[in-house]
């Protein structure tokens, strides 16, 4: 018998034991205890997953951790569906093997669900952690607040782009009965497509506190540690185009052509991203131009340039 306010947690993994160990600790350290975890080994070596899970069970004997070993590797959404189809809880969450929660994530998101009966999901604030993954080590390089607000959890705010990672959300399990499972035909962006369907059933409530950590790897990390979002940009664009074409036969909750709305929003998002990147690069370009002007000026006025060199040498000597 399933107790009230129970949570089913799905963790998909493939040949990343170090990250899996961190993710398991993230779940087992939750202050809220009414959860079950299903680790889906997506076609990897069963012994490596079992070893990590057994260590977690020794450390947290009360934790309910099940493991499903898939013989062949399947898509992320199909792996999620395998575990969710066996769940009978009030809520569910997708906890990828490379991400982590703060210890109070479940406590505070479950409470928000209780206080917001019309919400079909609670999404919390996110910290993005850029880390270097080499061999058996994970080294954080820098962290930043993941930009998210309540508008990004509305239909119009979400239709142009996937606005939050799965690690930030807690869903009502009844959604799966009303709108179906994740679309297993999508190699990426299955969570985005699911979220847009979920919005037809109710609101996504925003909890600003940053209770979730979204870990991404730096470009010089090992290949096995890569994120789909950082190494599969072309694949994401192809799938977005495919979804937009599909949505031309559907209507938004207020009767608009879903494909047209998605196309307009996506183009606006791409324009914004291009401008943002340009603004970020501008200071570096200005610095280069200033240096070039100084070099030219020094060449044209050698005495001035020599005095500048002498001043710099004296400053270094004083230090």
C-alpha positions in Angstrom: 0.0 0.0 0.0 1.3 3.4 -1.0 1.4 6.0 1.8 0.1 9.6 1.3 2.3 12.1 -0.5 4.7 9.5 -1.7 7.3 10.3 -4.4 8.6 8.1 -7.1 12.1 9.1 -8.2 13.5 7.9 -11.6 17.3 8.0 -12.2 18.5 7.0 -15.6 22.2 6.1 -15.8 24.7 4.8 -18.3 28.4 4.0 -17.4 29.0 7.0 -15.1 29.5 5.4 -11.6 31.1 8.5 -10.1 28.2 10.7 -11.0 25.8 8.0 -10.1 27.3 7.8 -6.6 26.8 11.6 -6.1 23.3 11.4 -7.4 22.3 8.6 -5.1 23.7 10.5 -2.1 21.7 13.5 -3.2 18.5 11.5 -3.0 19.4 9.5 0.2 20.2 12.7 2.1 16.8 14.2 1.6 15.1 15.4 4.8 11.8 14.1 3.4 11.7 10.3 3.6 8.5 9.2 1.9 10.1 8.3 -1.5 11.2 5.3 -3.6 14.0 5.4 -6.1 14.2 3.4 -9.3 17.6 3.4 -11.0 17.3 2.5 -14.7 20.6 1.1 -16.0 20.2 2.0 -19.6 22.2 -0.8 -21.3 25.4 -0.4 -19.2 27.4 -2.9 -17.3 25.1 -4.2 -14.5 27.9 -4.9 -12.1 29.1 -1.3 -12.0 25.6 0.0 -11.2 24.9 -2.7 -8.6 28.2 -2.0 -6.9 27.4 1.7 -6.5 23.8 1.0 -5.4 24.8 -1.5 -2.8 27.2 1.0 -1.3 24.3 3.5 -1.1 22.1 0.8 0.6 24.8 0.2 3.2 25.1 3.9 3.9 21.3 4.5 4.1 19.7 1.2 5.1 16.2 2.7 5.2 16.4 3.9 1.6 14.1 2.1 -0.9 16.2 1.7 -4.0 15.2 -0.6 -6.9 17.3 -1.2 -10.0 16.1 -2.0 -13.5 18.8 -3.3 -15.9 17.9 -2.8 -19.6 19.7 -5.2 -21.8 19.9 -2.7 -24.7 20.3 1.0 -24.6 17.2 3.0 -25.3 16.2 6.7 -25.4 16.1 8.7 -22.2 12.3 9.0 -22.3 11.7 5.3 -22.8 14.0 4.6 -19.9 11.9 7.0 -17.7 8.7 5.3 -18.9 9.9 1.9 -17.9 10.2 3.0 -14.3 7.2 5.3 -14.2 4.9 2.6 -15.5 5.6 0.6 -12.4 5.0 3.5 -10.0 1.8 4.1 -7.9 2.7 7.3 -5.9 1.3 10.7 -5.5 4.2 12.5 -7.1 7.2 11.8 -9.3 10.6 13.4 -10.2 13.3 12.7 -12.8 16.7 12.9 -11.2 19.4 12.4 -13.8 22.6 10.7 -12.7 24.7 13.8 -13.2 22.6 16.3 -11.2 21.9 16.8 -7.6 19.4 18.2 -5.1 19.8 20.2 -1.9 18.7 18.1 1.1 15.4 19.9 1.5 14.3 19.7 -2.2 11.6 17.1 -1.6 10.5 18.5 1.7 9.8 21.9 0.2 8.4 20.9 -3.1 6.0 18.4 -1.6 4.8 21.0 0.8 4.3 23.4 -2.1 2.3 20.8 -3.9 0.1 20.4 -0.8 -0.4 24.2 -0.6 -1.1 24.6 -4.3 -3.8 22.0 -5.2 -4.3 23.4 -8.7 -0.6 23.0 -9.6 0.4 20.0 -11.6 4.1 20.6 -11.0 6.4 22.6 -8.7 9.6 23.9 -10.2 12.3 25.4 -8.0 15.2 27.7 -8.6 18.4 26.2 -10.1 22.1 26.6 -9.7 24.1 25.7 -12.7 27.5 24.2 -11.8 30.2 24.0 -14.5 32.5 21.1 -13.7 35.6 19.5 -15.1 35.2 15.7 -15.3 38.5 13.8 -15.7 38.8 10.1 -14.9 37.3 9.5 -11.5 37.2 13.1 -10.4 34.6 15.9 -10.7 35.9 19.4 -10.0 33.6 22.4 -9.9 34.9 25.3 -11.9 32.2 27.9 -11.4 28.6 28.2 -10.5 25.8 30.6 -11.6 22.1 31.1 -11.0 20.1 29.5 -13.8 17.8 32.2 -15.1 14.2 31.2 -14.3 11.0 33.0 -13.2 7.3 32.3 -13.1 6.8 33.5 -16.7 9.1 30.8 -18.0 6.7 28.2 -16.5 3.7 29.4 -18.5 2.7 28.1 -21.9 3.8 31.3 -23.7 7.0 31.4 -21.7 7.9 27.8 -22.5 6.7 27.2 -26.0 9.8 28.8 -27.6 12.4 26.9 -25.6 13.0 24.3 -22.9 13.2 26.6 -19.9 14.3 24.4 -17.0 16.2 21.0 -16.5 14.3 18.0 -15.2 16.2 18.1 -11.8 14.2 21.2 -10.8 10.7 19.7 -11.0 8.3 17.6 -9.0 5.1 16.4 -10.8 1.8 15.0 -9.8 1.7 11.3 -10.8 -1.9 11.7 -12.0 -0.5 13.6 -15.0 0.6 10.3 -16.6 -2.9 9.0 -16.5 -4.3 12.2 -18.1 -1.8 13.1 -20.8 0.3 9.9 -21.2 3.9 9.1 -20.7 7.0 10.8 -22.1 7.3 10.6 -25.9 9.8 7.7 -26.4 10.2 8.6 -30.1 12.2 11.8 -29.2 15.9 11.4 -28.7 16.1 14.7 -26.9 13.7 17.4 -25.6 11.2 14.8 -24.4 10.9 16.7 -21.1 10.0 19.9 -23.0 7.3 18.2 -25.0 5.9 16.6 -21.9 5.9 19.9 -20.0 3.9 21.6 -22.7 1.3 18.8 -22.5 1.3 19.0 -18.8 0.4 22.7 -18.9 -3.0 21.7 -20.5 -3.9 20.2 -17.1 -2.9 22.9 -14.7 -0.2 25.4 -13.7 3.4 25.0 -12.9 4.1 26.6 -9.5 7.4 28.5 -9.1 9.4 28.0 -5.9 12.3 30.6 -6.2 14.6 29.0 -3.7 17.5 27.3 -5.5 17.1 23.7 -4.3 18.4 21.9 -7.5 21.9 21.8 -9.0 22.2 21.4 -12.7 25.7 20.1 -13.4 27.2 20.6 -16.9 30.7 19.7 -18.0 33.4 22.0 -19.4 34.5 21.4 -23.0 37.8 19.8 -21.9 36.1 17.1 -19.8 36.1 13.4 -20.7 33.7 12.5 -23.5 31.8 9.9 -21.4 30.8 12.8 -19.0 29.2 15.0 -21.7 25.7 16.5 -21.4 23.2 16.1 -24.3 22.5 19.8 -24.1 26.1 20.9 -24.5 27.3 18.4 -27.1 24.1 17.9 -29.1 23.0 21.4 -30.2 22.4 20.3 -33.8 20.3 17.4 -32.6 18.2 19.7 -30.4 17.6 22.0 -33.4 16.5 19.1 -35.6 14.1 17.8 -32.9 12.7 21.3 -32.3 11.9 21.6 -36.0 10.3 18.2 -36.0 8.1 19.1 -33.0 7.1 22.5 -34.5 6.0 20.8 -37.7 4.0 18.3 -35.7 2.3 21.1 -33.7 0.9 22.8 -36.8 -2.0 20.3 -36.5 -2.6 21.2 -32.8 -4.1 24.1 -31.0 -2.9 26.0 -27.9 -5.2 26.1 -24.9 -6.6 29.5 -26.1 -7.2 28.2 -29.7 -4.1 29.4 -31.6 -2.1 27.3 -34.0 0.5 25.7 -31.8 3.1 25.3 -34.5 2.9 29.0 -35.5 3.1 30.1 -31.9 6.1 27.8 -31.4 7.8 29.1 -34.5 7.5 32.7 -33.6 8.6 32.1 -30.0 11.6 30.0 -31.1 12.8 32.7 -33.6 12.5 35.3 -30.9 14.5 33.1 -28.5 17.2 32.5 -31.1 17.5 36.3 -31.8 17.7 37.0 -28.1 20.5 34.4 -27.7 22.5 35.8 -30.6 22.2 39.3 -29.1 23.2 38.0 -25.7 26.3 36.3 -27.0 27.2 39.4 -28.9 26.9 41.5 -25.8 29.0 39.1 -23.9 31.8 39.2 -26.5 31.8 42.9 -26.9 34.0 43.8 -23.9 36.7 41.4 -25.1 36.5 42.9 -28.6 36.8 46.5 -27.1 39.9 45.4 -25.1 41.6 44.1 -28.2 40.8 47.3 -30.1 42.2 49.4 -27.3 45.4 47.3 -27.3 45.8 47.7 -31.0 45.4 51.5 -30.8 48.0 51.7 -28.0 50.5 49.7 -30.1 49.9 51.9 -33.1 50.3 55.1 -31.0 53.5 53.8 -29.4 54.9 53.0 -32.8 54.1 56.5 -34.0 55.4 58.2 -30.8 58.4 56.1 -29.7 59.4 58.4 -26.8 55.9 58.2 -25.3 55.9 54.4 -25.7 59.4 54.1 -24.1 58.2 56.2 -21.1 55.3 53.8 -20.7 57.6 50.8 -20.7 59.9 52.4 -18.1 56.9 53.2 -15.8 55.7 49.6 -16.0 59.2 48.2 -15.2 59.5 50.5 -12.2 56.1 49.4 -11.0 57.1 45.8 -11.1 60.4 46.5 -9.3 58.5 48.2 -6.4 56.3 45.2 -6.1 
